[in-house]
Amino acid sequence: MNEIDARGYSCPEPVLMTKNAIKNGLPLKVLVDSATPLQNITRFAVNAGYKVESRALGEDFELVIS
């Protein structure tokens, strides 16, 4: 599984990182550190036709896009 760590980046950077990483294949795990990139990445992925699962990891979040 491909993985990117987008913690510490401000939007739109996490979305752009995710968009580029999807080109390398799915599933893709994305780590973010706030609700804003979580929501933005989820919206982008769902609108692009991907399935998104997310969960909290302490203060961070993990998304799996497939």
C-alpha positions as CSV (number, residue, x, y, z in Angstrom):
1,M,0.0,0.0,0.0
2,N,1.3,3.4,-0.9
3,E,1.4,5.9,1.9
4,I,1.9,9.7,2.2
5,D,2.4,11.8,5.3
6,A,0.6,15.1,4.8
7,R,0.8,16.1,8.5
8,G,2.0,19.7,8.9
9,Y,0.9,20.9,5.5
10,S,-1.8,23.5,4.9
11,C,-4.5,23.1,2.3
12,P,-4.5,22.8,-0.6
13,E,-1.1,21.0,-0.3
14,P,-2.5,17.7,1.2
15,V,-5.1,17.4,-1.5
16,L,-2.5,18.0,-4.2
17,M,-0.1,15.5,-2.6
18,T,-3.0,13.0,-2.5
19,K,-4.0,13.6,-6.2
20,N,-0.4,13.0,-7.3
21,A,0.1,9.9,-5.1
22,I,-3.1,8.3,-6.5
23,K,-1.3,8.1,-9.9
24,N,1.2,5.6,-8.3
25,G,-1.7,3.2,-7.6
26,L,-4.3,2.3,-5.0
27,P,-4.9,1.6,-2.2
28,L,-3.4,4.8,-0.7
29,K,-3.0,5.6,2.9
30,V,-2.9,9.4,3.8
31,L,-2.0,10.8,7.2
32,V,-3.2,14.3,8.1
33,D,-3.2,16.3,11.3
34,S,-6.5,18.2,11.3
35,A,-10.1,18.0,10.2
36,T,-9.8,20.4,7.4
37,P,-7.5,18.3,5.1
38,L,-9.5,15.2,6.2
39,Q,-12.6,16.8,4.8
40,N,-11.0,18.2,1.7
41,I,-9.2,15.0,0.8
42,T,-12.4,13.0,1.4
43,R,-14.4,15.4,-0.8
44,F,-11.8,15.2,-3.6
45,A,-11.6,11.4,-3.5
46,V,-15.4,10.8,-3.4
47,N,-16.0,13.3,-6.2
48,A,-13.3,11.5,-8.3
49,G,-15.2,8.2,-7.7
50,Y,-12.9,6.6,-5.0
51,K,-13.9,4.9,-1.8
52,V,-12.6,6.6,1.4
53,E,-12.3,5.1,4.9
54,S,-11.0,7.3,7.7
55,R,-10.2,6.9,11.4
56,A,-8.7,8.9,14.1
57,L,-5.2,8.1,15.3
58,G,-4.8,10.1,18.5
59,E,-4.8,13.7,17.3
60,D,-4.1,12.7,13.7
61,F,-6.3,11.0,11.1
62,E,-5.7,8.2,8.6
63,L,-7.5,7.9,5.3
64,V,-7.4,4.9,3.1
65,I,-8.4,5.6,-0.5
66,S,-9.3,2.7,-2.8
